[in-house]
Amino acid sequence: MQIQFIGAAKTVTGSMHLIRTKQAVFLLDCGLFQGKRKEAFEINRTFDFFDPSEIDFVILSHAHIDHAGNLPSLYRKGFTGKIFCTFATRDLSVVMLQDSAHIQEKDVEYVNKKRKRDGKNLFEPLYTIDDAVNTLTQFVGHNYHQTFEPAPGIKVTFYDAGHILGSAIVHLEITEEGKKYNLAFSGDLGRPHLPILRDPEKIPNVEYFICESTYGGRVHDNPVNSEEVLTNILLKAIDQKSKIIIPAFSVGRTQEIVYSLHKIFEEKNVPRIPVYVDSPLAVNATAVFRLHPECFDSETMEFLSKNEDPFGFNKLTYITTSDESKKLNAVPGPSIIISSSGMCEAGRILHHLANSVANPNNIILMVGYCAENTLGKKLIDGFKEVNIFGETYEVKAEVIVMQSFSAHADKNELISYTSQLDKELMNRIFLVHGEFEQQQIYKENLEKSGFKNILIPDRGNEVTL
């Protein structure tokens, strides 16, 4: 049995790990690599280490694009097998993959206008909406804790990862030529005490663990204090009549912020001010959240039992059309605009930042992970000038960073989770989905905790178990 690490190796995006057994060849995740445009274009378009037609099935940890977003390319290149995931991941993927395909088509359409004027060959989109829709026919949903067998001798069980709706830690029991292997893949590991979702579940002890390491060397703010911090920001905005611009990912982060705002306003800690969620994907994703109460924690279930709407459909405005989005430029403060993308690299958030970032009265509230070289990271790092749509803007708005909303386990939470596993039984730990510096810190902390044989694979590395 071999594992080959193809994506999210010494980097955060593009999760993809190939497992070869005597019975089957399959993938854990098939995500889009996100980085410099040319590099991402080449990596996502080419499957260098295998032929997609030889893949028997895919096991998908969750619906985020860096884990699921290249499935339509896999289909386009000849993959015909099943994609196994939780029911909530399947439903979220319906909106996520079609939205991603729409972006692929529009991006290429924009680039090709210039290439056509310059007499250059035209690009094809990475995949189309038709590819995404056809890929969705291959999804098969399963409940948490429901063991299934996608191939003889390969048993799979999903445990709640507490990261986004439907996210799963994948437990594999593989029997090959009479020998049994117990393997787990963390996907993206969530945090305890976050709003809406249940805390990450403990999995059975395993011999091999493929574990994410996004924040392997960093500590987040305590999520228990997030509403208090957010309350103080709202009071400040009301006092100075600020627009609060919140770049947030459409799936997970947007719903958490809306839920927290709903609680703050309902408890009358802050006078209610207008809240706008400007993202068609967020609107569709929020509708999927409402279909899956089985993923909610006890507090959210209590809200639902009282017939309260934790996502505030009747108390805030969800924006879908571009005309409605443009009208938000004229909305005065105090008000809140939540828009994607969270890294400020694309989408409607760019228009809102261009309209607001140079106003010293406004607040830019950063609530999640931003990769190096992104506009979001520049704002977090305190750049005095930023480039938006090819124009330079002075950053005069106050930039506030809140890491308490992060959906990734931090350094201490990763160690706490992994330490639940039997150190004597653990044969090897593979660290993926993290920048190398973060992975090294996590590796050292695991070793101090008593774990041995911790590997940080390069892209393409293959390990025989």
PATORBA-583858 format. One line per field, with one value per residue (C-alpha): residue in three letters; x, y, z. Coordinates in steps of 0.25 Angstrom, whole numbers. Layout:
<pts>
rest: [ALA, ...]
px: [X, ...]
py: [Y, ...]
pz: [Z, ...]
</pts>
This chain:
<pts>
rest: [MET, GLN, ILE, GLN, PHE, ILE, GLY, ALA, ALA, LYS, THR, VAL, THR, GLY, SER, MET, HIS, LEU, ILE, ARG, THR, LYS, GLN, ALA, VAL, PHE, LEU, LEU, ASP, CYS, GLY, LEU, PHE, GLN, GLY, LYS, ARG, LYS, GLU, ALA, PHE, GLU, ILE, ASN, ARG, THR, PHE, ASP, PHE, PHE, ASP, PRO, SER, GLU, ILE, ASP, PHE, VAL, ILE, LEU, SER, HIS, ALA, HIS, ILE, ASP, HIS, ALA, GLY, ASN, LEU, PRO, SER, LEU, TYR, ARG, LYS, GLY, PHE, THR, GLY, LYS, ILE, PHE, CYS, THR, PHE, ALA, THR, ARG, ASP, LEU, SER, VAL, VAL, MET, LEU, GLN, ASP, SER, ALA, HIS, ILE, GLN, GLU, LYS, ASP, VAL, GLU, TYR, VAL, ASN, LYS, LYS, ARG, LYS, ARG, ASP, GLY, LYS, ASN, LEU, PHE, GLU, PRO, LEU, TYR, THR, ILE, ASP, ASP, ALA, VAL, ASN, THR, LEU, THR, GLN, PHE, VAL, GLY, HIS, ASN, TYR, HIS, GLN, THR, PHE, GLU, PRO, ALA, PRO, GLY, ILE, LYS, VAL, THR, PHE, TYR, ASP, ALA, GLY, HIS, ILE, LEU, GLY, SER, ALA, ILE, VAL, HIS, LEU, GLU, ILE, THR, GLU, GLU, GLY, LYS, LYS, TYR, ASN, LEU, ALA, PHE, SER, GLY, ASP, LEU, GLY, ARG, PRO, HIS, LEU, PRO, ILE, LEU, ARG, ASP, PRO, GLU, LYS, ILE, PRO, ASN, VAL, GLU, TYR, PHE, ILE, CYS, GLU, SER, THR, TYR, GLY, GLY, ARG, VAL, HIS, ASP, ASN, PRO, VAL, ASN, SER, GLU, GLU, VAL, LEU, THR, ASN, ILE, LEU, LEU, LYS, ALA, ILE, ASP, GLN, LYS, SER, LYS, ILE, ILE, ILE, PRO, ALA, PHE, SER, VAL, GLY, ARG, THR, GLN, GLU, ILE, VAL, TYR, SER, LEU, HIS, LYS, ILE, PHE, GLU, GLU, LYS, ASN, VAL, PRO, ARG, ILE, PRO, VAL, TYR, VAL, ASP, SER, PRO, LEU, ALA, VAL, ASN, ALA, THR, ALA, VAL, PHE, ARG, LEU, HIS, PRO, GLU, CYS, PHE, ASP, SER, GLU, THR, MET, GLU, PHE, LEU, SER, LYS, ASN, GLU, ASP, PRO, PHE, GLY, PHE, ASN, LYS, LEU, THR, TYR, ILE, THR, THR, SER, ASP, GLU, SER, LYS, LYS, LEU, ASN, ALA, VAL, PRO, GLY, PRO, SER, ILE, ILE, ILE, SER, SER, SER, GLY, MET, CYS, GLU, ALA, GLY, ARG, ILE, LEU, HIS, HIS, LEU, ALA, ASN, SER, VAL, ALA, ASN, PRO, ASN, ASN, ILE, ILE, LEU, MET, VAL, GLY, TYR, CYS, ALA, GLU, ASN, THR, LEU, GLY, LYS, LYS, LEU, ILE, ASP, GLY, PHE, LYS, GLU, VAL, ASN, ILE, PHE, GLY, GLU, THR, TYR, GLU, VAL, LYS, ALA, GLU, VAL, ILE, VAL, MET, GLN, SER, PHE, SER, ALA, HIS, ALA, ASP, LYS, ASN, GLU, LEU, ILE, SER, TYR, THR, SER, GLN, LEU, ASP, LYS, GLU, LEU, MET, ASN, ARG, ILE, PHE, LEU, VAL, HIS, GLY, GLU, PHE, GLU, GLN, GLN, GLN, ILE, TYR, LYS, GLU, ASN, LEU, GLU, LYS, SER, GLY, PHE, LYS, ASN, ILE, LEU, ILE, PRO, ASP, ARG, GLY, ASN, GLU, VAL, THR, LEU]
px: [0, 5, 2, 6, 5, 1, -6, -5, 9, 17, 6, -8, -16, -19, -22, -20, -14, -13, -14, -11, -15, -16, -31, -33, -26, -33, -32, -33, -39, -37, -35, -31, -17, -18, -6, 1, -8, 1, 6, -8, -12, -2, -4, -19, -19, -10, -10, 5, 5, -7, -17, -31, -37, -29, -36, -46, -53, -50, -53, -56, -53, -62, -67, -57, -51, -36, -41, -52, -50, -43, -53, -59, -45, -43, -56, -53, -40, -47, -50, -64, -64, -72, -69, -72, -75, -85, -99, -96, -83, -91, -101, -91, -83, -95, -94, -79, -75, -85, -80, -65, -69, -75, -63, -54, -62, -63, -48, -44, -55, -48, -34, -37, -43, -29, -22, -31, -27, -13, -14, -11, -16, -29, -30, -40, -46, -41, -55, -69, -82, -86, -74, -78, -92, -88, -78, -89, -96, -84, -86, -91, -94, -92, -96, -85, -81, -88, -77, -77, -68, -65, -56, -54, -45, -46, -55, -58, -64, -67, -65, -69, -57, -64, -58, -70, -83, -82, -67, -61, -49, -47, -44, -40, -38, -31, -28, -18, -12, -16, -10, -19, -16, -23, -21, -28, -28, -32, -37, -37, -38, -48, -48, -55, -65, -68, -82, -92, -84, -81, -67, -57, -59, -49, -46, -42, -27, -19, -5, -4, -10, -10, -12, -14, -4, -9, -7, 3, 11, 1, -9, -23, -31, -41, -54, -62, -58, -62, -75, -70, -59, -69, -79, -68, -65, -80, -81, -69, -75, -88, -81, -73, -84, -74, -76, -71, -66, -64, -57, -62, -62, -76, -77, -74, -69, -81, -91, -83, -82, -97, -100, -91, -97, -111, -109, -102, -114, -125, -118, -119, -104, -104, -114, -118, -111, -113, -105, -103, -98, -93, -90, -100, -91, -93, -108, -109, -99, -107, -119, -112, -108, -123, -125, -114, -117, -111, -97, -101, -97, -106, -107, -111, -121, -127, -129, -136, -145, -150, -153, -142, -134, -119, -116, -125, -132, -143, -133, -123, -122, -116, -111, -111, -111, -99, -109, -113, -98, -94, -105, -98, -87, -97, -102, -97, -91, -93, -95, -88, -85, -80, -75, -66, -55, -48, -34, -39, -34, -47, -62, -70, -62, -52, -62, -66, -51, -49, -61, -57, -42, -38, -48, -42, -56, -58, -54, -48, -50, -42, -47, -39, -27, -20, -9, 4, 3, -12, -19, -25, -11, -6, -17, -14, 1, -2, 1, -1, -4, -11, -15, -29, -33, -20, -21, -14, -22, -17, -21, -27, -38, -35, -32, -36, -32, -40, -34, -44, -54, -43, -49, -35, -30, -18, -5, -10, -23, -15, -6, -18, -26, -14, -10, -23, -18, -9, 5, 10, 1, 4, 14, 15, 9, 9, 7, 0, -8, 2, 13, 27, 30, 17, 19, 33, 27, 16, 26, 35, 23, 18, 32, 32, 18, 24, 21, 31, 33, 27, 29, 26, 25, 29, 19, 20, 27, 22, 22, 20, 13]
py: [0, 14, 28, 39, 54, 62, 74, 83, 78, 89, 98, 101, 99, 88, 76, 63, 50, 37, 24, 11, -3, -16, -14, 0, 13, 25, 40, 47, 60, 67, 82, 94, 100, 115, 124, 132, 131, 125, 114, 111, 110, 99, 91, 90, 87, 75, 63, 59, 47, 39, 37, 41, 30, 20, 26, 17, 26, 39, 41, 56, 62, 75, 85, 96, 99, 96, 82, 79, 90, 81, 70, 75, 75, 60, 57, 65, 57, 43, 40, 32, 27, 31, 43, 39, 50, 54, 58, 72, 73, 67, 78, 89, 84, 86, 101, 102, 95, 102, 115, 111, 107, 121, 128, 119, 122, 137, 138, 132, 141, 153, 149, 144, 158, 163, 151, 152, 167, 163, 152, 141, 127, 127, 119, 109, 110, 100, 94, 98, 98, 86, 79, 83, 78, 65, 63, 65, 52, 44, 49, 39, 43, 36, 40, 42, 28, 20, 11, 7, -1, 6, -6, -20, -19, -3, 2, 17, 24, 39, 47, 61, 70, 83, 91, 95, 89, 74, 74, 60, 54, 41, 28, 17, 2, -5, -20, -23, -38, -41, -29, -18, -3, 7, 21, 35, 48, 60, 68, 82, 81, 91, 97, 95, 105, 111, 116, 107, 94, 83, 82, 72, 58, 48, 37, 23, 21, 19, 15, 26, 40, 50, 63, 78, 88, 101, 108, 98, 110, 120, 122, 129, 138, 130, 128, 129, 144, 147, 153, 162, 167, 168, 176, 186, 188, 190, 201, 208, 208, 213, 224, 229, 225, 215, 205, 192, 184, 169, 160, 146, 133, 130, 116, 115, 129, 137, 128, 129, 144, 146, 136, 144, 158, 152, 148, 161, 169, 160, 161, 176, 178, 187, 195, 188, 194, 190, 177, 173, 160, 163, 149, 140, 128, 131, 133, 119, 113, 118, 111, 98, 101, 101, 87, 81, 83, 69, 77, 88, 89, 89, 105, 106, 95, 102, 115, 106, 100, 114, 116, 126, 128, 127, 133, 145, 144, 154, 163, 166, 168, 157, 163, 155, 164, 173, 185, 183, 181, 195, 202, 198, 209, 219, 213, 222, 217, 211, 199, 185, 179, 164, 160, 150, 146, 145, 147, 159, 153, 153, 155, 167, 170, 177, 187, 190, 191, 201, 209, 209, 207, 221, 226, 228, 227, 213, 199, 187, 175, 163, 150, 139, 133, 140, 134, 141, 152, 153, 167, 162, 158, 172, 178, 170, 173, 188, 192, 207, 206, 194, 192, 189, 187, 193, 206, 210, 213, 219, 210, 220, 212, 205, 190, 181, 166, 156, 142, 136, 133, 124, 110, 104, 98, 106, 101, 97, 91, 83, 77, 75, 67, 59, 55, 48, 37, 26, 29, 15, 10, 22, 18, 31, 45, 52, 67, 74, 86, 96, 105, 99, 108, 105, 90, 90, 97, 86, 75, 80, 81, 67, 61, 68, 62, 48, 45, 39, 38, 51, 54, 67, 62, 69, 69, 56, 48, 34, 26, 11, 6]
pz: [0, -4, -1, -11, -6, -19, -13, 0, 1, 8, 4, 9, -3, -14, -4, -12, -7, -15, -9, -16, -11, -17, -18, -23, -26, -20, -16, -2, -7, -21, -18, -26, -24, -21, -23, -33, -45, -55, -46, -41, -56, -59, -46, -47, -62, -61, -53, -53, -44, -49, -60, -55, -63, -53, -41, -35, -26, -17, -3, 0, 14, 11, 1, 2, -12, -8, -5, -15, -26, -36, -36, -50, -56, -51, -58, -70, -71, -71, -56, -56, -41, -29, -20, -5, 5, 16, 12, 15, 7, -5, -4, -1, -13, -22, -20, -18, -31, -40, -34, -37, -51, -53, -49, -58, -70, -67, -63, -77, -84, -78, -81, -95, -99, -98, -104, -116, -118, -117, -127, -117, -115, -107, -94, -90, -76, -66, -66, -70, -62, -70, -65, -51, -52, -58, -47, -37, -42, -36, -22, -12, 2, 16, 30, 41, 48, 36, 32, 17, 7, -6, -10, -4, 8, 9, 20, 22, 34, 35, 48, 50, 48, 53, 42, 32, 30, 27, 29, 32, 38, 29, 37, 28, 31, 19, 18, 8, 6, 20, 27, 33, 33, 41, 35, 37, 29, 37, 25, 31, 46, 53, 67, 79, 84, 70, 67, 60, 58, 67, 73, 65, 69, 74, 64, 68, 70, 57, 52, 41, 42, 30, 38, 34, 39, 35, 48, 54, 59, 63, 74, 71, 80, 89, 81, 94, 94, 80, 83, 93, 83, 72, 81, 84, 69, 66, 77, 72, 58, 63, 70, 58, 48, 41, 30, 34, 22, 25, 15, 18, 11, 6, 13, 28, 32, 27, 34, 47, 46, 43, 55, 64, 60, 61, 76, 79, 73, 79, 93, 91, 95, 82, 75, 62, 50, 35, 31, 16, 12, -2, -8, -17, -13, 2, 0, -6, 4, 16, 10, 10, 25, 28, 22, 32, 46, 49, 48, 58, 73, 85, 85, 71, 73, 84, 75, 65, 76, 79, 64, 64, 51, 54, 40, 42, 28, 34, 40, 30, 15, 6, -7, -20, -32, -37, -37, -23, -19, -26, -18, -5, -9, -5, 8, 19, 32, 42, 34, 32, 18, 18, 4, -2, -4, 9, 4, -4, -17, -25, -24, -20, -7, -17, -21, -6, -2, -14, -9, 6, 9, 7, 17, 31, 37, 32, 38, 30, 39, 35, 41, 34, 28, 16, 8, 5, -6, -5, -4, 9, 15, 11, 19, 31, 30, 30, 16, 15, 0, -8, -22, -26, -40, -45, -37, -24, -12, 1, 13, 23, 28, 41, 39, 51, 51, 58, 58, 68, 56, 49, 46, 46, 59, 64, 70, 84, 78, 68, 79, 88, 77, 73, 87, 89, 80, 85, 83, 84, 73, 64, 54, 45, 45, 31, 32, 20, 17, 23, 20, 23, 35, 42, 39, 45, 58, 59, 56, 68, 77, 73, 76, 90, 93, 90, 76, 66, 51, 47, 32, 24, 10, -3, -15, -21, -10, -9, 4, 5, 18]
</pts>
